[in-house]
Amino acid sequence: MRNRFFVREDAAVAKVEPAPHDGGGDSTAYRYFDDVPDARVIFRKRALHKGSAIGMHVLTHDEVYYVVSGRGRLRVDDRQVEIAPNTAVFMHEGADVGIWQDGEEELVVIVAYPPAEK
């Protein structure tokens, strides 16, 4: 019988790396369950360090961001909004998306989306 649940702690999965999509600056990525076979959801956390951004990119799937802490700006297509803790954003496939950290505190965002089709 295959394992039916998995537990991961931040310290075990945290990796400092450049912010994605050529956004600039550094971030800490938390890829909790990338090693889970046949997972039907991707669940990650991203901490954008001061001055960092996730560059503009077109989504190839629906995606959800949930802001845990910090402040920032989210651009979806031609609209920009400020984001803060306890805010969730749903974006449809095809949206052109970017996110920027503002202020002194890291912008920490949970990201969830379906895996790429094989």
SEZALO-387188 format. One record per atom (N, C-alpha, C, CB): residue number from 1; z, y, x. Coordinates in nm, 2 decimals. Atoms other than C-alpha are relative to their C-alpha. Glycine has a CB too. Layout:
BEGIN
+-----+--------+--------+--------+
| num |     c3 |     c2 |     c1 |
+-----+--------+--------+--------+
| NUM |      Z |      Y |      X |
...
+-----+--------+--------+--------+
This chain:
BEGIN
+-----+--------+--------+--------+
| num |     c3 |     c2 |     c1 |
+-----+--------+--------+--------+
|   1 |   0.00 |  -0.12 |   0.08 |
|   1 |   0.00 |   0.00 |   0.00 |
|   1 |   0.00 |   0.12 |   0.09 |
|   1 |   0.12 |   0.00 |  -0.10 |
|   2 |   0.01 |  -0.12 |  -0.08 |
|   2 |  -0.09 |   0.34 |   0.13 |
|   2 |   0.12 |   0.09 |  -0.03 |
|   2 |  -0.13 |   0.08 |  -0.03 |
|   3 |  -0.11 |  -0.09 |   0.02 |
|   3 |   0.17 |   0.61 |   0.18 |
|   3 |  -0.04 |   0.10 |  -0.11 |
|   3 |   0.03 |   0.08 |   0.13 |
|   4 |   0.03 |  -0.08 |   0.11 |
|   4 |   0.19 |   0.82 |  -0.14 |
|   4 |   0.06 |   0.14 |   0.01 |
|   4 |   0.05 |  -0.07 |  -0.12 |
|   5 |  -0.05 |  -0.14 |  -0.02 |
|   5 |   0.37 |   1.13 |   0.00 |
|   5 |   0.02 |   0.03 |   0.14 |
|   5 |   0.13 |   0.02 |  -0.08 |
|   6 |  -0.01 |  -0.04 |  -0.13 |
|   6 |   0.39 |   1.33 |   0.31 |
|   6 |   0.09 |   0.13 |   0.01 |
|   6 |  -0.14 |   0.03 |   0.07 |
|   7 |  -0.09 |  -0.12 |  -0.02 |
|   7 |   0.65 |   1.59 |   0.44 |
|   7 |  -0.03 |   0.06 |   0.14 |
|   7 |   0.15 |  -0.04 |  -0.01 |
|   8 |   0.03 |  -0.07 |  -0.12 |
|   8 |   0.57 |   1.85 |   0.70 |
|   8 |   0.09 |   0.12 |   0.01 |
|   8 |  -0.15 |   0.04 |   0.02 |
|   9 |  -0.07 |  -0.12 |  -0.02 |
|   9 |   0.79 |   2.12 |   0.85 |
|   9 |  -0.08 |   0.10 |   0.08 |
|   9 |   0.14 |  -0.03 |   0.08 |
|  10 |   0.08 |  -0.10 |  -0.07 |
|  10 |   0.65 |   2.45 |   0.98 |
|  10 |  -0.01 |  -0.02 |   0.15 |
|  10 |   0.06 |   0.13 |  -0.02 |
|  11 |   0.00 |   0.02 |  -0.14 |
|  11 |   0.75 |   2.38 |   1.34 |
|  11 |  -0.09 |  -0.11 |   0.05 |
|  11 |   0.14 |  -0.03 |   0.05 |
|  12 |   0.09 |   0.11 |  -0.04 |
|  12 |   0.55 |   2.06 |   1.35 |
|  12 |  -0.15 |   0.03 |  -0.01 |
|  12 |   0.03 |  -0.12 |  -0.09 |
|  13 |   0.15 |  -0.03 |   0.02 |
|  13 |   0.22 |   2.22 |   1.24 |
|  13 |  -0.04 |   0.14 |   0.04 |
|  13 |  -0.03 |  -0.02 |  -0.15 |
|  14 |   0.03 |  -0.14 |  -0.04 |
|  14 |   0.24 |   2.58 |   1.36 |
|  14 |  -0.09 |   0.01 |   0.12 |
|  14 |   0.12 |   0.09 |   0.01 |
|  15 |   0.09 |  -0.02 |  -0.12 |
|  15 |  -0.04 |   2.69 |   1.59 |
|  15 |  -0.05 |   0.15 |   0.00 |
|  15 |  -0.12 |  -0.10 |   0.00 |
|  16 |   0.05 |  -0.13 |  -0.02 |
|  16 |  -0.11 |   3.04 |   1.72 |
|  16 |  -0.14 |   0.00 |   0.04 |
|  16 |   0.09 |   0.08 |   0.10 |
|  17 |   0.15 |   0.00 |  -0.03 |
|  17 |  -0.48 |   3.11 |   1.72 |
|  17 |  -0.06 |   0.14 |  -0.05 |
|  17 |  -0.07 |  -0.12 |  -0.07 |
|  18 |   0.07 |  -0.13 |   0.05 |
|  18 |  -0.73 |   3.40 |   1.67 |
|  18 |  -0.01 |  -0.01 |  -0.16 |
|  18 |  -0.14 |   0.01 |   0.06 |
|  19 |   0.01 |   0.00 |   0.14 |
|  19 |  -0.74 |   3.51 |   1.31 |
|  19 |  -0.14 |  -0.04 |  -0.04 |
|  19 |   0.02 |   0.15 |  -0.06 |
|  20 |   0.13 |   0.06 |   0.04 |
|  20 |  -1.03 |   3.34 |   1.12 |
|  20 |  -0.11 |   0.09 |  -0.04 |
|  20 |   0.02 |  -0.10 |  -0.11 |
|  21 |   0.12 |  -0.08 |   0.05 |
|  21 |  -1.38 |   3.46 |   1.04 |
|  21 |  -0.02 |   0.13 |   0.08 |
|  21 |   0.01 |   0.02 |  -0.15 |
|  22 |   0.02 |  -0.11 |  -0.08 |
|  22 |  -1.39 |   3.70 |   1.33 |
|  22 |   0.07 |   0.13 |  -0.05 |
|  22 |  -0.14 |   0.03 |   0.02 |
|  23 |  -0.07 |  -0.11 |   0.06 |
|  23 |  -1.13 |   3.92 |   1.16 |
|  23 |   0.07 |   0.09 |   0.11 |
|  23 |   0.10 |  -0.05 |  -0.09 |
|  24 |  -0.06 |  -0.07 |  -0.11 |
|  24 |  -0.96 |   4.02 |   1.49 |
|  24 |   0.15 |  -0.02 |   0.00 |
|  24 |  -0.02 |   0.15 |  -0.01 |
|  25 |  -0.14 |   0.02 |  -0.01 |
|  25 |  -0.61 |   3.98 |   1.62 |
|  25 |   0.04 |  -0.15 |   0.00 |
|  25 |   0.08 |   0.07 |  -0.10 |
|  26 |  -0.05 |   0.14 |   0.00 |
|  26 |  -0.39 |   3.67 |   1.63 |
|  26 |   0.07 |  -0.03 |  -0.13 |
|  26 |   0.10 |  -0.02 |   0.12 |
|  27 |  -0.07 |   0.05 |   0.12 |
|  27 |  -0.24 |   3.46 |   1.35 |
|  27 |   0.07 |  -0.13 |   0.04 |
|  27 |  -0.10 |  -0.02 |  -0.12 |
|  28 |  -0.06 |   0.14 |  -0.01 |
|  28 |  -0.02 |   3.15 |   1.31 |
|  28 |  -0.05 |  -0.08 |  -0.12 |
|  28 |   0.15 |   0.01 |   0.01 |
|  29 |   0.05 |   0.09 |   0.10 |
|  29 |  -0.19 |   2.87 |   1.12 |
|  29 |   0.10 |  -0.11 |  -0.02 |
|  29 |  -0.14 |  -0.05 |   0.04 |
|  30 |  -0.08 |   0.11 |   0.04 |
|  30 |   0.01 |   2.61 |   0.94 |
|  30 |  -0.09 |  -0.10 |  -0.08 |
|  30 |   0.13 |   0.04 |  -0.08 |
|  31 |   0.09 |   0.10 |   0.07 |
|  31 |  -0.22 |   2.31 |   0.85 |
|  31 |   0.08 |  -0.12 |  -0.03 |
|  31 |  -0.13 |  -0.03 |   0.09 |
|  32 |  -0.10 |   0.10 |   0.04 |
|  32 |   0.03 |   2.09 |   0.67 |
|  32 |  -0.06 |  -0.14 |  -0.01 |
|  32 |   0.06 |   0.04 |  -0.12 |
|  33 |   0.04 |   0.14 |   0.04 |
|  33 |  -0.18 |   1.80 |   0.55 |
|  33 |  -0.14 |  -0.03 |   0.04 |
|  33 |   0.02 |  -0.02 |  -0.15 |
|  34 |   0.14 |   0.03 |  -0.04 |
|  34 |  -0.51 |   1.80 |   0.74 |
|  34 |  -0.02 |  -0.15 |   0.04 |
|  34 |  -0.04 |   0.09 |   0.11 |
|  35 |   0.01 |   0.14 |  -0.05 |
|  35 |  -0.43 |   1.44 |   0.86 |
|  35 |   0.01 |  -0.09 |  -0.12 |
|  35 |   0.10 |  -0.02 |   0.10 |
|  36 |  -0.02 |   0.08 |   0.12 |
|  36 |  -0.38 |   1.31 |   0.50 |
|  36 |  -0.14 |  -0.05 |  -0.04 |
|  36 |   0.07 |   0.07 |  -0.11 |
|  37 |   0.13 |   0.05 |   0.04 |
|  37 |  -0.67 |   1.07 |   0.42 |
|  37 |  -0.02 |   0.02 |  -0.15 |
|  37 |  -0.01 |  -0.15 |   0.03 |
|  38 |   0.04 |  -0.01 |   0.14 |
|  38 |  -0.86 |   1.14 |   0.10 |
|  38 |   0.07 |   0.10 |  -0.08 |
|  38 |   0.01 |  -0.13 |  -0.07 |
|  39 |  -0.07 |  -0.11 |   0.07 |
|  39 |  -0.66 |   1.45 |   0.01 |
|  39 |  -0.10 |   0.08 |  -0.08 |
|  39 |   0.08 |   0.10 |   0.10 |
|  40 |   0.09 |  -0.07 |   0.09 |
|  40 |  -0.81 |   1.64 |  -0.28 |
|  40 |   0.03 |   0.14 |  -0.02 |
|  40 |  -0.01 |  -0.07 |  -0.14 |
|  41 |  -0.04 |  -0.14 |   0.00 |
|  41 |  -0.65 |   1.97 |  -0.21 |
|  41 |   0.03 |   0.04 |   0.15 |
|  41 |   0.12 |   0.04 |  -0.09 |
|  42 |  -0.04 |  -0.06 |  -0.13 |
|  42 |  -0.62 |   2.18 |   0.11 |
|  42 |   0.11 |   0.10 |  -0.02 |
|  42 |  -0.12 |   0.06 |   0.08 |
|  43 |  -0.12 |  -0.09 |   0.02 |
|  43 |  -0.28 |   2.35 |   0.14 |
|  43 |   0.04 |   0.05 |   0.14 |
|  43 |   0.12 |  -0.07 |  -0.08 |
|  44 |  -0.03 |  -0.06 |  -0.13 |
|  44 |  -0.22 |   2.59 |   0.43 |
|  44 |   0.08 |   0.13 |  -0.02 |
|  44 |  -0.13 |   0.02 |   0.08 |
|  45 |  -0.07 |  -0.13 |  -0.01 |
|  45 |  -0.01 |   2.89 |   0.53 |
|  45 |  -0.06 |   0.07 |   0.12 |
|  45 |   0.15 |  -0.01 |   0.01 |
|  46 |   0.05 |  -0.08 |  -0.11 |
|  46 |  -0.14 |   3.17 |   0.75 |
|  46 |   0.08 |   0.12 |   0.01 |
|  46 |  -0.16 |   0.04 |  -0.02 |
|  47 |  -0.08 |  -0.12 |  -0.03 |
|  47 |   0.07 |   3.44 |   0.91 |
|  47 |  -0.09 |   0.09 |   0.09 |
|  47 |   0.13 |  -0.03 |   0.07 |
|  48 |   0.08 |  -0.10 |  -0.07 |
|  48 |  -0.14 |   3.74 |   1.01 |
|  48 |   0.09 |   0.09 |   0.08 |
|  48 |  -0.10 |   0.08 |  -0.09 |
|  49 |  -0.09 |  -0.08 |  -0.08 |
|  49 |   0.03 |   3.91 |   1.30 |
|  49 |  -0.05 |   0.15 |  -0.01 |
|  49 |  -0.01 |  -0.04 |   0.15 |
|  50 |   0.03 |  -0.14 |   0.02 |
|  50 |   0.04 |   4.29 |   1.32 |
|  50 |  -0.14 |   0.04 |   0.05 |
|  50 |   0.11 |   0.09 |   0.08 |
|  51 |   0.14 |  -0.04 |  -0.03 |
|  51 |  -0.31 |   4.44 |   1.31 |
|  51 |  -0.11 |  -0.10 |  -0.02 |
|  51 |   0.00 |   0.05 |   0.14 |
|  52 |   0.10 |   0.11 |   0.02 |
|  52 |  -0.48 |   4.11 |   1.23 |
|  52 |  -0.07 |   0.00 |  -0.13 |
|  52 |   0.07 |  -0.14 |   0.03 |
|  53 |   0.07 |   0.01 |   0.12 |
|  53 |  -0.73 |   4.03 |   0.97 |
|  53 |  -0.08 |  -0.13 |  -0.01 |
|  53 |  -0.10 |   0.12 |  -0.02 |
|  54 |   0.10 |   0.11 |   0.02 |
|  54 |  -0.93 |   3.74 |   0.82 |
|  54 |  -0.13 |   0.07 |  -0.04 |
|  54 |   0.05 |  -0.10 |  -0.12 |
|  55 |   0.13 |  -0.07 |   0.02 |
|  55 |  -1.29 |   3.86 |   0.84 |
|  55 |  -0.07 |  -0.03 |  -0.13 |
|  55 |  -0.09 |  -0.02 |   0.11 |
|  56 |   0.07 |   0.02 |   0.12 |
|  56 |  -1.52 |   3.89 |   0.55 |
|  56 |  -0.08 |  -0.13 |   0.01 |
|  56 |  -0.10 |   0.12 |  -0.03 |
|  57 |   0.07 |   0.13 |   0.00 |
|  57 |  -1.67 |   3.55 |   0.45 |
|  57 |  -0.02 |  -0.04 |  -0.15 |
|  57 |   0.08 |  -0.11 |   0.08 |
|  58 |   0.03 |   0.04 |   0.14 |
|  58 |  -1.83 |   3.40 |   0.14 |
|  58 |   0.06 |  -0.14 |  -0.02 |
|  58 |  -0.16 |   0.00 |  -0.02 |
|  59 |  -0.06 |   0.12 |   0.03 |
|  59 |  -1.63 |   3.13 |  -0.02 |
|  59 |  -0.10 |  -0.11 |  -0.05 |
|  59 |   0.11 |   0.02 |  -0.11 |
|  60 |   0.08 |   0.11 |   0.04 |
|  60 |  -1.79 |   2.79 |  -0.06 |
|  60 |   0.07 |  -0.09 |  -0.10 |
|  60 |  -0.04 |  -0.09 |   0.12 |
|  61 |  -0.08 |   0.07 |   0.10 |
|  61 |  -1.53 |   2.68 |  -0.32 |
|  61 |   0.09 |   0.10 |  -0.06 |
|  61 |   0.09 |  -0.12 |   0.07 |
|  62 |  -0.10 |  -0.08 |   0.06 |
|  62 |  -1.27 |   2.83 |  -0.55 |
|  62 |   0.12 |   0.00 |   0.10 |
|  62 |   0.05 |  -0.05 |  -0.14 |
|  63 |  -0.11 |  -0.01 |  -0.10 |
|  63 |  -0.96 |   2.95 |  -0.35 |
|  63 |   0.11 |   0.08 |  -0.06 |
|  63 |  -0.05 |   0.06 |   0.13 |
|  64 |  -0.12 |  -0.08 |   0.04 |
|  64 |  -0.61 |   3.08 |  -0.42 |
|  64 |   0.08 |   0.04 |   0.12 |
|  64 |   0.09 |  -0.09 |  -0.09 |
|  65 |  -0.09 |  -0.06 |  -0.10 |
|  65 |  -0.40 |   3.31 |  -0.20 |
|  65 |   0.13 |   0.03 |  -0.07 |
|  65 |  -0.06 |   0.13 |   0.07 |
|  66 |  -0.13 |  -0.04 |   0.05 |
|  66 |  -0.03 |   3.35 |  -0.26 |
|  66 |   0.08 |   0.07 |   0.11 |
|  66 |   0.08 |  -0.12 |  -0.05 |
|  67 |  -0.06 |  -0.08 |  -0.11 |
|  67 |   0.15 |   3.63 |  -0.06 |
|  67 |   0.15 |  -0.03 |   0.00 |
|  67 |  -0.02 |   0.15 |  -0.02 |
|  68 |  -0.14 |   0.03 |  -0.02 |
|  68 |   0.49 |   3.51 |   0.07 |
|  68 |   0.08 |   0.12 |   0.05 |
|  68 |   0.02 |  -0.12 |   0.09 |
|  69 |  -0.07 |  -0.11 |  -0.05 |
|  69 |   0.59 |   3.81 |   0.27 |
|  69 |  -0.10 |   0.10 |   0.07 |
|  69 |   0.11 |  -0.04 |   0.10 |
|  70 |   0.09 |  -0.10 |  -0.06 |
|  70 |   0.44 |   4.13 |   0.43 |
|  70 |  -0.08 |   0.07 |  -0.10 |
|  70 |  -0.08 |  -0.07 |   0.10 |
|  71 |   0.09 |  -0.07 |   0.08 |
|  71 |   0.18 |   4.36 |   0.30 |
|  71 |  -0.14 |   0.00 |   0.06 |
|  71 |   0.05 |   0.15 |  -0.02 |
|  72 |   0.13 |   0.00 |  -0.06 |
|  72 |  -0.19 |   4.39 |   0.33 |
|  72 |  -0.10 |   0.05 |  -0.11 |
|  72 |  -0.04 |  -0.14 |   0.04 |
|  73 |   0.11 |  -0.04 |   0.09 |
|  73 |  -0.53 |   4.47 |   0.17 |
|  73 |  -0.09 |  -0.12 |  -0.01 |
|  73 |  -0.07 |   0.12 |   0.06 |
|  74 |   0.09 |   0.10 |   0.03 |
|  74 |  -0.76 |   4.22 |   0.01 |
|  74 |  -0.13 |   0.06 |  -0.05 |
|  74 |   0.06 |  -0.11 |  -0.10 |
|  75 |   0.13 |  -0.04 |   0.05 |
|  75 |  -1.13 |   4.28 |  -0.03 |
|  75 |  -0.07 |  -0.12 |  -0.06 |
|  75 |  -0.08 |   0.08 |   0.11 |
|  76 |   0.08 |   0.10 |   0.06 |
|  76 |  -1.33 |   4.07 |  -0.27 |
|  76 |  -0.12 |   0.07 |  -0.06 |
|  76 |   0.08 |  -0.08 |  -0.12 |
|  77 |   0.13 |  -0.07 |   0.03 |
|  77 |  -1.70 |   4.17 |  -0.30 |
|  77 |   0.02 |   0.15 |   0.03 |
|  77 |  -0.04 |  -0.03 |  -0.15 |
|  78 |  -0.01 |  -0.15 |  -0.03 |
|  78 |  -1.69 |   4.55 |  -0.34 |
|  78 |   0.13 |   0.06 |  -0.05 |
|  78 |  -0.12 |   0.07 |  -0.07 |
|  79 |  -0.13 |  -0.05 |   0.05 |
|  79 |  -1.33 |   4.58 |  -0.47 |
|  79 |   0.11 |  -0.03 |   0.10 |
|  79 |   0.03 |  -0.06 |  -0.14 |
|  80 |  -0.11 |   0.02 |  -0.09 |
|  80 |  -1.02 |   4.63 |  -0.25 |
|  80 |   0.13 |   0.03 |  -0.08 |
|  80 |  -0.01 |   0.09 |   0.12 |
|  81 |  -0.13 |  -0.02 |   0.06 |
|  81 |  -0.66 |   4.59 |  -0.37 |
|  81 |   0.11 |  -0.02 |   0.11 |
|  81 |   0.02 |  -0.10 |  -0.12 |
|  82 |  -0.12 |   0.02 |  -0.09 |
|  82 |  -0.32 |   4.61 |  -0.20 |
|  82 |   0.07 |  -0.12 |  -0.05 |
|  82 |   0.10 |   0.12 |   0.00 |
|  83 |  -0.07 |   0.12 |   0.04 |
|  83 |  -0.13 |   4.29 |  -0.19 |
|  83 |   0.14 |   0.00 |   0.07 |
|  83 |  -0.08 |  -0.13 |   0.05 |
|  84 |  -0.14 |   0.00 |  -0.04 |
|  84 |   0.25 |   4.23 |  -0.15 |
|  84 |   0.06 |  -0.14 |  -0.04 |
|  84 |   0.07 |   0.12 |  -0.06 |
|  85 |  -0.07 |   0.13 |   0.04 |
|  85 |   0.50 |   3.94 |  -0.19 |
|  85 |   0.00 |  -0.02 |  -0.15 |
|  85 |   0.14 |   0.00 |   0.05 |
|  86 |   0.00 |   0.05 |   0.14 |
|  86 |   0.50 |   3.74 |  -0.51 |
|  86 |  -0.13 |   0.03 |  -0.07 |
|  86 |   0.12 |   0.06 |  -0.07 |
|  87 |   0.13 |  -0.03 |   0.06 |
|  87 |   0.13 |   3.81 |  -0.57 |
|  87 |  -0.09 |  -0.12 |   0.02 |
|  87 |  -0.06 |   0.13 |   0.05 |
|  88 |   0.10 |   0.10 |  -0.01 |
|  88 |  -0.13 |   3.54 |  -0.64 |
|  88 |  -0.13 |   0.05 |  -0.03 |
|  88 |   0.04 |  -0.13 |  -0.09 |
|  89 |   0.13 |  -0.04 |   0.02 |
|  89 |  -0.50 |   3.58 |  -0.62 |
|  89 |  -0.09 |  -0.12 |  -0.01 |
|  89 |  -0.06 |   0.10 |   0.11 |
|  90 |   0.10 |   0.11 |   0.02 |
|  90 |  -0.77 |   3.34 |  -0.76 |
|  90 |  -0.13 |   0.06 |   0.03 |
|  90 |   0.01 |  -0.06 |  -0.14 |
|  91 |   0.13 |  -0.05 |  -0.03 |
|  91 |  -1.12 |   3.38 |  -0.62 |
|  91 |  -0.10 |  -0.12 |  -0.02 |
|  91 |  -0.01 |   0.05 |   0.14 |
|  92 |   0.10 |   0.10 |   0.03 |
|  92 |  -1.43 |   3.19 |  -0.74 |
|  92 |  -0.09 |  -0.02 |   0.12 |
|  92 |  -0.08 |   0.04 |  -0.12 |
|  93 |   0.11 |   0.03 |  -0.09 |
|  93 |  -1.69 |   3.02 |  -0.52 |
|  93 |  -0.10 |   0.12 |   0.00 |
|  93 |  -0.06 |  -0.14 |  -0.03 |
|  94 |   0.10 |  -0.10 |  -0.01 |
|  94 |  -1.94 |   3.28 |  -0.39 |
|  94 |   0.06 |   0.14 |   0.02 |
|  94 |  -0.08 |   0.00 |  -0.13 |
|  95 |  -0.06 |  -0.13 |  -0.03 |
|  95 |  -1.69 |   3.57 |  -0.36 |
|  95 |   0.00 |   0.03 |   0.15 |
|  95 |   0.15 |   0.00 |  -0.05 |
|  96 |   0.00 |  -0.05 |  -0.14 |
|  96 |  -1.72 |   3.77 |  -0.04 |
|  96 |   0.14 |   0.05 |   0.03 |
|  96 |  -0.11 |   0.10 |   0.03 |
|  97 |  -0.15 |  -0.02 |  -0.01 |
|  97 |  -1.35 |   3.78 |   0.09 |
|  97 |   0.04 |   0.04 |   0.14 |
|  97 |   0.07 |  -0.12 |  -0.05 |
|  98 |  -0.07 |  -0.04 |  -0.12 |
|  98 |  -1.15 |   3.95 |   0.36 |
|  98 |   0.14 |   0.05 |  -0.02 |
|  98 |  -0.08 |   0.10 |   0.09 |
|  99 |  -0.14 |  -0.04 |   0.02 |
|  99 |  -0.78 |   4.02 |   0.41 |
|  99 |   0.05 |   0.07 |   0.13 |
|  99 |   0.09 |  -0.12 |  -0.04 |
| 100 |  -0.05 |  -0.07 |  -0.11 |
| 100 |  -0.60 |   4.27 |   0.64 |
| 100 |   0.15 |   0.02 |  -0.01 |
| 100 |  -0.07 |   0.14 |   0.01 |
| 101 |  -0.14 |  -0.02 |  -0.01 |
| 101 |  -0.24 |   4.29 |   0.75 |
| 101 |   0.03 |   0.15 |   0.01 |
| 101 |   0.07 |  -0.08 |   0.12 |
| 102 |  -0.04 |  -0.14 |  -0.02 |
| 102 |  -0.07 |   4.63 |   0.71 |
| 102 |   0.15 |   0.00 |   0.03 |
| 102 |  -0.03 |   0.08 |  -0.13 |
| 103 |  -0.14 |  -0.02 |  -0.03 |
| 103 |   0.27 |   4.76 |   0.83 |
| 103 |   0.05 |  -0.08 |   0.12 |
| 103 |   0.08 |  -0.04 |  -0.13 |
| 104 |  -0.07 |   0.06 |  -0.11 |
| 104 |   0.52 |   4.61 |   1.07 |
| 104 |   0.02 |  -0.15 |  -0.01 |
| 104 |   0.13 |   0.07 |   0.02 |
| 105 |  -0.03 |   0.14 |   0.03 |
| 105 |   0.59 |   4.27 |   0.91 |
| 105 |  -0.13 |  -0.08 |  -0.01 |
| 105 |   0.08 |  -0.01 |  -0.13 |
| 106 |   0.11 |   0.09 |   0.01 |
| 106 |   0.35 |   3.98 |   0.94 |
| 106 |  -0.03 |  -0.02 |  -0.15 |
| 106 |   0.03 |  -0.14 |   0.07 |
| 107 |   0.05 |   0.03 |   0.13 |
| 107 |   0.14 |   3.91 |   0.63 |
| 107 |  -0.01 |  -0.15 |  -0.01 |
| 107 |  -0.13 |   0.07 |  -0.04 |
| 108 |   0.00 |   0.15 |   0.01 |
| 108 |   0.22 |   3.55 |   0.53 |
| 108 |  -0.06 |  -0.04 |  -0.14 |
| 108 |   0.14 |  -0.05 |   0.02 |
| 109 |   0.07 |   0.04 |   0.12 |
| 109 |  -0.02 |   3.39 |   0.28 |
| 109 |  -0.01 |  -0.15 |  -0.01 |
| 109 |  -0.14 |   0.07 |   0.00 |
| 110 |   0.03 |   0.14 |   0.03 |
| 110 |  -0.04 |   3.04 |   0.13 |
| 110 |  -0.14 |   0.00 |  -0.05 |
| 110 |   0.11 |  -0.06 |  -0.11 |
| 111 |   0.14 |   0.01 |   0.04 |
| 111 |  -0.40 |   2.93 |   0.08 |
| 111 |  -0.02 |  -0.15 |  -0.05 |
| 111 |  -0.09 |   0.03 |   0.12 |
| 112 |   0.03 |   0.13 |   0.05 |
| 112 |  -0.51 |   2.64 |  -0.14 |
| 112 |  -0.14 |   0.00 |  -0.05 |
| 112 |   0.10 |  -0.04 |  -0.12 |
| 113 |   0.14 |   0.01 |   0.04 |
| 113 |  -0.86 |   2.51 |  -0.21 |
| 113 |  -0.04 |  -0.15 |   0.01 |
| 113 |  -0.10 |   0.09 |   0.08 |
| 114 |   0.04 |   0.14 |  -0.01 |
| 114 |  -1.05 |   2.18 |  -0.25 |
| 114 |  -0.07 |  -0.02 |   0.13 |
| 114 |  -0.10 |  -0.03 |  -0.12 |
| 115 |   0.07 |   0.03 |  -0.12 |
| 115 |  -1.18 |   2.00 |   0.05 |
| 115 |  -0.15 |   0.00 |  -0.01 |
| 115 |   0.05 |  -0.14 |   0.05 |
| 116 |   0.15 |   0.01 |   0.00 |
| 116 |  -1.55 |   2.01 |   0.15 |
| 116 |  -0.04 |  -0.13 |  -0.05 |
| 116 |  -0.06 |   0.03 |   0.14 |
| 117 |   0.06 |   0.13 |   0.04 |
| 117 |  -1.76 |   1.75 |  -0.02 |
| 117 |  -0.05 |  -0.07 |   0.12 |
| 117 |  -0.10 |   0.02 |  -0.11 |
| 118 |   0.05 |   0.08 |  -0.11 |
| 118 |  -1.85 |   1.46 |   0.21 |
| 118 |  -0.13 |  -0.05 |  -0.03 |
| 118 |   0.10 |  -0.11 |   0.03 |
+-----+--------+--------+--------+
